[in-house]
């Protein structure tokens, strides 16, 4: 899959799939470690959503200004 075709919605679905092992880890070992892992996952998903969102502003297309 090309990164151009990856949408933030698809990244969120992949992140939602990652919640299952985090929940298992949190229940099997320390609840605090599971909580911190879940918070870390949400931070990563937010960063992906921001990085993959469209850029607002002028459309320069890489042209040099004179």
N, C-alpha and C positions, 0 to 999 in steps of 0.2 A: 504494500500500500504506500503510495506516495504521500509525503507530508502536505502537499497542496490539497489533497482530497480529504484530509483529516479535519473534521470540524470540532469545535469545542463541545458540541453535544456528544460526539463519539468519545472524546477524551473523558467526559464526565461519566459516561457509561463504563468505560474501562476503570475509572477510579472507583465507581460504585462496586465493581467486581472485587476490587482490592479491599473493600470493607469486610468481606467475609473472613479472610485469613487474619485480619487485624482483630476482629471480634473473637475469633477462636484463640488467638494469642492472648488477648486480654482476659478471657475467661479461664484459660488453662494456666496462666502464670499470674502475673501481677496486673491488677486492674488499673493501677496508675500507669504502668508501661503501655497498656492497651490504649488508655486515654491519650497519652502523649503521641503514640503512633497514629491515632485517628486525627489528632490535631495537625500533625505533620502532613498527613495525606491531604487534608483539606487545604492546607497552605500550598501544597504542590499543585492541586487541581486549580486553585485560584490563579496561580502563576501561569499555568498552561492556558487558562481561559484568557488572561490578559495578553499573553504572548501571541495567541492565535486570533485575536480579535482584529477587525479591520482598523487601519490607521486613518484617523480623521485629519483633515487639513488639505494643504495644497498638494496637487499631483504633479511632482517634478519629473518623474521617469528618468532620473539620473542625468539630466542635462546640466551642463555647467552654465552658471550665470556669468554674464559679462559685466 
